[in-house]
Amino acid sequence: MGKKPLLLLAGIIIITAMAVLWGGEEIARLLHGVSPHTIAALCLLQLLTLSLTSYQWFFVLKKQCEIPFGKVWLIYLAGNFVESVTPSVKMGGEAARIFLFRRSTCLEYSQLAGMMLVQKYIILLPFLLLCSLVLAASSLLVELPSAAYAAFIFLALLVALLFKVTGENGSTGEVNVTPKAKKVSEKTSQGLLDTLSSLYDKVSAIIIRTKAFLSKASWASRSTVTEKEKLFLMFISLLVWILYPIKVLIVADMLGFSVGIIPLASAVFTAYMVSMVPLLPGGLGSFEGSMALLLTGMGLTPAEGLAVALVSRLITYWFPLLLSGGASAYLVWNQRIRFTAVENS
């Protein structure tokens, strides 16, 4: 068994342990109140949020190349699958998308990396703004864990870095690569010096290529969309993030709990920030535990808070994971069909 399945299994074990500790029988009784029709409606709502985020990629890509939205949607989901099974703060999924888009378009890796930086900034800035409001409101309601503030600081630093990279001011994408002149030394027969010199040259070449790639990606990110287009895409991101606490509110209401939208939004966004710490795939365990504890501080029992978290994650994590797995399998199958056709021709 590989490392990734083991990490996924570890997350499931942690969630199971929390359920047993906080009242497995009560949680099971609460889950009997789940309405299949409501779950189906919530899955459709989750499908909408996935499609909106996919559209952001499509909007950026169509400015540079022709690619159908259906293909973008499949590749976005395939990246989502990588995000869901690896503790990578979503960067593993972005790397997978860049690789797949490179194979499906005529764009270079540096151009796609620039688009990724723009998309990441566009999706995270509204989230940071919402989290700022949430932390201010939550601090008045309950005592937040220190991990929430640490995650917020990390998020703020990440957004600041993305703003610097994707801002209007900066480099033009051209790198003045001037290799360091080698010192002319007397000939020596010492093989160690020759080995170290060769290693230095290789490391220097890697650093130069890396700087050139990052500079091109930074330039591409600045030239991808206009400021007006950024605002439009950020509005979509804001809508996507606002829908998350609405989905959890519907879940809480379905289970018979009366929780205000503001306290619930505080619990949802704080749990998302905590789950960004790359410990287990998709924040398994950390998200559910954080949300349950925060809801407990708002009047629910630990079992009730965990029941809300479990059903919410069924919609926002397990359902997308199933879709993403299907999309990944389809892309692999389709690629194999193409290779077979080429070999037979």
Stockholm file with secondary structure:
# STOCKHOLM 1.0

chainA/1-345         MGKKPLLLLAGIIIITAMAVLWGGEEIARLLHGVSPHTIAALCLLQLLTLSLTSYQWFFVLKKQCEIPFGKVWLIYLAGNFVESVTPSVKMGGEAARIFLFRRSTCLEYSQLAGMMLVQKYIILLPFLLLCSLVLAASSLLVELPSAAYAAFIFLALLVALLFKVTGENGSTGEVNVTPKAKKVSEKTSQGLLDTLSSLYDKVSAIIIRTKAFLSKASWASRSTVTEKEKLFLMFISLLVWILYPIKVLIVADMLGFSVGIIPLASAVFTAYMVSMVPLLPGGLGSFEGSMALLLTGMGLTPAEGLAVALVSRLITYWFPLLLSGGASAYLVWNQRIRFTAVENS
#=GR chainA/1-345 SS CCHHHHHHHHHHHHHHHHHHHHHHHHHHHHHTTCCHHHHHHHHHHHHHHHHHHHHHHHHHHTTTSCCCHHHHHHHHHHHHHHHHHSCSTTHHHHHHHHHHHHHHSSCCHHHHHHHHHHHHHHHHHHHHHHHHHHHHHHHHHSCCCHHHHHHHHHHHHHHHHHHHHHSSSSCCSCCCCCCCCCCCCCCCCCHHHHHHHHHHHHHHHHHHHHHHHHHHHHHHHHTTSCHHHHHHHHHHHHHHHHHHHHHHHHHHHHTTCCCCHHHHHHHHHHHHHHHTSSSSGGGTTHHHHHHHHHHHTTTCCHHHHHHHHHHHHIIIIIHHHHHHHHHHHHHHHHHHHHHHHHHHC
#=GC SS_cons         CCHHHHHHHHHHHHHHHHHHHHHHHHHHHHHTTCCHHHHHHHHHHHHHHHHHHHHHHHHHHTTTSCCCHHHHHHHHHHHHHHHHHSCSTTHHHHHHHHHHHHHHSSCCHHHHHHHHHHHHHHHHHHHHHHHHHHHHHHHHHSCCCHHHHHHHHHHHHHHHHHHHHHSSSSCCSCCCCCCCCCCCCCCCCCHHHHHHHHHHHHHHHHHHHHHHHHHHHHHHHHTTSCHHHHHHHHHHHHHHHHHHHHHHHHHHHHTTCCCCHHHHHHHHHHHHHHHTSSSSGGGTTHHHHHHHHHHHTTTCCHHHHHHHHHHHHIIIIIHHHHHHHHHHHHHHHHHHHHHHHHHHC
//
